[in-house]
């Protein structure tokens, strides 16, 4: 096995997480960094395997509703209802 030595600049929050991991598990800095990298890279490798699929459902025969005009339709319905209520007060 080839060992590679390198310099890495860690953000303060990452450094704190590594120090916490070192204390909790009683491992060295090197072991904590290697474990974190392995876990992160393994997660990326498996992330593509679980693909989300959105189920589709038929909307019935009347599929001609313009969804881009839904707010205008809702507003018109509300106006009609307000007019009806005002007419009942007379």
N, C-alpha and C positions, 0 to 999 in steps of 0.2 A: 504494500500500500504506500502510495506517495503522499507525503505530507507537504502541504503548502502553507507558507507563512505569509501573512499580508497585514497591512494596516487598514483598519476600518474606523470611520468616524461615526459614532453613534449619537443619535439625538438623546437629549436628557431623559425623555420618557422611556425610551428603549433601554437605556442604561439602568434606570430604576427597575424596570421589569426583569432584566437579567439578574440584577443583584438580589431581587426578591426570590427569583427562581433558585439562585445559588443557595440562599439561606434555607429555603423550604426543603430543597432536595439534598442539600449537603454535597453539591457537586462543584467542580471548578468552573472558572469563567469559560474556558475552552469547551468543556462539556455542555454547559448551558447554551452557548452560542451555537454549537453544532446541532444540538437537539432542536433548538428553535428554527434553525434553517431547514433541517430535515423535515420537520413538521409542516412548515410553511410551503416548502416546495412539493411535498407529497399532497397537500391539500389542493394546490393548483393543478397538479397532475390528474387528480380524481374529480375535480370540479366539472370538467366537461362531460363526464360520464352520466351524471344525473341531469338530464335535460328536461326543462319544464315544458309541458305541453298544455296549452289552454284548451279546454274542451269547448266545442261549438255545438249549439243547439238550434234546431230549425225554429224560425219565428212564425211559422204558419204560412198560409197562402198569401196573406196581405203583408207583403214585405216592401211596400212602396212608400213607407213613411220616411220623410226626409229628416234624419237625425240632426243634421246641421241646422235645422229650423225648429228644433224642439223648444228652445226658450221662447221663440216668437209664438209658438202654438200655446205654450203654458200661459204666456201673458194674455193672449186673446181669450183663453178659457177663464182666466181670472177676471178680466174685464167683463165678460158676459155674466159671470156670477155676481159681481158687484152691481151691475145694471139690474139684474133680477132682484136682488135684495133691496135696492133703492126703490124699484117699482112696487114692491110689496108694502113699503112704508106709506105710500100715497093713499 
